[in-house]
């Protein structure tokens, strides 16, 4: 199959990225980051997480962030909502989309969200039912699709089972997350072929971490078999606090550089993204994890 002409980029840096960074940043900086991303042409921004501040203190100001962002009408601002309490807080903050996250690994589910996979799906069903009543779309994430820090390799069948359940309870899009970044292109293709038997390929997204340097190769391999939705994080922000050695998400700038080099449309200005990556990296007091940004600005 030929590569897609257009790709949907879901920018996860303001949530999945910042919540796992060591350095805390102010509400003002979070708002500026989100607005810079929108000004660069990003149309899908995971901007917040309505979760317990006890467990994720860096997202405690999510309501304020959403209320203060100068929103653009053609941008979808989404938030993670693991339970009904979080959903109603997100609804009050007028988010455009909510997200729920399950795991393909029982052990990871227990350690990450303190319940089994089945228990998590029952909890998420309450969220999706509430979202239907509020006419809000729901995106589903699956962690550990290509490996777990506790269980090791994860079977395709395990991922397919969770993906089917998320689709049945109402998720319009399923993001497959290589949480520990161990997956290879052949493994990524095998996984996507399996999941696409129960979820239409156009509703499958990929979410790769770059721990073993395979993220771009995995994205290309995924596009070769029909995937056209990619999660990425500005400056490669983030990582998984429950997965030892797991480095950050694949950097948005690196993904864009590859896509634009392939002639694939994203609607995003790479130069503005590089400037945005430099801004947030300096704020965090460290170098960017993006090779493109380092080459363009920090060389």
N, C-alpha and C positions, 0 to 999 in steps of 0.2 A: 504494500500500500504506500502511496506517495505521502510525503509530509503535508501537514495541513497548511493552508494559505494564511490562516489567522490562528492566534493562540490567545486564550483567556489567561491572564496572569492574576492570581490571587495573592496579594501582598500581605504577609503574616507578621512582618517585623514589629509593628506597634503592639501586638499582643503576644504571639508565640515567641517572638524575639526578645522583647524587653522584659517579659516576666521571668526569663531565665538568666538575665544578665546580673552580674554581681553588683554593679553600681546602680544605685537608685537614681531616678531622675524626676524632675518636677512635673507637675501637671502641665505647666506652660510649655515645656520641651516636648512632651507627648503630643500636645495639640499642634505645635509647630511641625513636628514630624509628619503627622497625618495630613496636614494642609499642604506641606511640601510634596508629599507623595501624590496627592490629588492634582496639584498643579503640574506635576510631571506627566500626567495623563493616565495614572493608575485608576481603573474604574471599579476595582473590588478590593477593599481594604478591611482586613480584620483588625478592628480598632480597639477592642476592649474585651474584658472578661469579667462577668458578674459571678464571682466565686467568693468563697470565704476568705476574708482578709487575713485570717489566722494562717491559712495554708498558702495563700498566694498574696503576700502583702504588697507586692509591686503593682497589683491591679486594684488596690483598695479605692482609688480615685476614679474608677471607670465611669461612674455616673457623671461626675464633674467634667471629665474629658469629653464625653459625648455631648454634653450640654454646651460646651464652650467651642467646639470645632465649628468653623465657618463652612458649612456643608455645601457641596456642589450637587445640583439636582441630578446629574447623570452618573453619580458615584454611589455604589452600594457600600454602606458602612455596617459591618457585621460585628457580632459579639459572641463570645463563648458563653453558654448558659447550661451548666451541668444538671440543674434541677429546677423545680418550679419557682423557688425563691429567686434564683438568678434570672429566670425567664421574665418574671414580672418586673424585676428591676430594669432589665433591658427594654422591656416594653415601655416602661415609664420614661426611659431615656430616648425613646423613639428611634431605635435601631432599625435598619432596613432588612436585616436577616439575622437569624440566630444559628449557632452551631453547637452540636453535641459531639462527644468523643467517646468511642468505645475502644476496646483493645482486642486483638486476635489472640492474646496470651492471657490465660487465667491468672497466672502469678503476677503479671504486670498490672492487670486490672485490680487485683486485690491490693497491691502495694501503691498504686497510683490513685485510685478512687475508692479504695476500701470496700469493694464489693465484687462479687463474681460477674462474669460477662452477662449471664441471664438476669441477674439483679440490676445491672446497669441498664440493660435494654428495657426492663420494666419501668425504671425511673425515667428513661428518655421518652418512653411512650407517653407519659404524662405531659412532658414538655411539647412533644409534637402535636398532641391533641389540643393543648392550649394555643399553640401556634396556628393551628388550622382555624380555630375560632377567631383568632386575631388577624388572620390572613397574612401571616408572616412566613416566608420561606425558611426551611430548615436545611442546613448542610450537615452532613455526617462525616466524622473523621474516624479512621481506624488506625490505631497505633500498632507497632511491631509487626507489620505485614511481611517483612523479609528477615525477621530475626528478633529475638527477645534477649535482654541482658541476663535473664534468669533461666529461661527454658531453652535458649539456643534457637535452632532453626524452627520456623513455623510453617505448617503445611498450608498449601493453597486452599485446601478444603476448609480449614479453620477460618481463613479470611473470607472465603465465599459465603460461609454460613452467617458471619456477622454482617457482611455487606447486604445479603438478602434480607436480614432482619431489619436493618436500618432503612432499606428501601420500602419495606412493607409498612413500617410505622410512619412513613411520610417524608423521608429525606429526598430532596430533589437532586442532590449531587453527593457523591461519595468520594472522599479524599483518602487515598491509600498512603499511609505514612511509614517510611523506612526509618523508624525512630532512632536506631543505633547506627544507621548508615553503613551496613555491611553488604547490602544487596549489590548484585552485578547485573549488567544488561540482560543476560540470558534469563536470570531469575526474575527480573522485572517483567520481561515479556511473558514468561510462563504464568506469572501471577495475574497479569492483566487479561490474558487470554482466558484464564479460569473465571475471573470476576465478570468479564464481559458476557459470559453465558447466562448470567442472572441480572446484570445491570447493563443497559445500553452504553456503548463505548463513549458516546458524547456526554454521558453523565458521570464519567469516571475522571477524577483528578489524581495527580501524583504529587507527593510531598516527600522529597528526598533530603536527607542529611548527608553531609559530605565527609564523614569521618574517615572513610577509606579512599576519598578522592574519586568516587564513582558517580557523583550526582549528575553531572552534565551528560555523561555517557548513558546513564539510566534514563534521563529525560529524552535524549535523542532516540534511544531504543523504544521508549514508550510511544513517542510520536510516530515512529515507523509503523506501528500497528494500530494507529488511529486515535490516540489520546491527544486532546487539544486544550486541556485545562491543567495549568501548572501552578503549584504553590511555591513561593519563594520569599526570601526575607532580605530587606535592604541591608547591605553591608555584611550579610551572612549572620545577622544577629541570632542569638539563641542557642539552643542545645537542649538536651534532655537531662533534668536533674536526677532522674531515676536510672539513668544509663551511664555507667562509668565509661569515661573516655569518648562519649558521643559529642562530637563538635557540632557547630551550628548548622542551621538550615542552609541550603544552597543559596548563594548570594544572588539577589535580583539582578544586579548589574552584569554578573557573569552569564546568567541565563539570557538576558536581553542581548548581550553582545553576540552570543551564539545564534539566537533566533534571527536577529537582524542580518547577520552574516549569511544565513540560509535563505534570506528573502522572505521571511515569515513576518506578517504584520502583527504588531502588538498595540499600536496606538500610544506607546509610551516613549518619552524623550529620554534617551540614554544619558545624555550629557547632564540633564537636570537630576536624574537619578544618581549620577556620580557625585554631583554637588551635595545632594541630600545625604548620601552615604558618608561623605567626608564630614558633614555637619554633625551627624549623630555619633560618628566614631570619635570625633574630637570631644564631644560632650561627655562621652563615656570614658574619655582619657586613654584610649587605646587605638591601635592601628585597625584599619578595616580588614575583615576576613575575605573581602572580594579581591581577587587578583586583578580585575579590570580597574577597580578604583585605585589600588596601590600603584599600578602601572601608569595611570593617567595623572594622579595627583601626588602620590607619596614617593614616587621614584626620585 
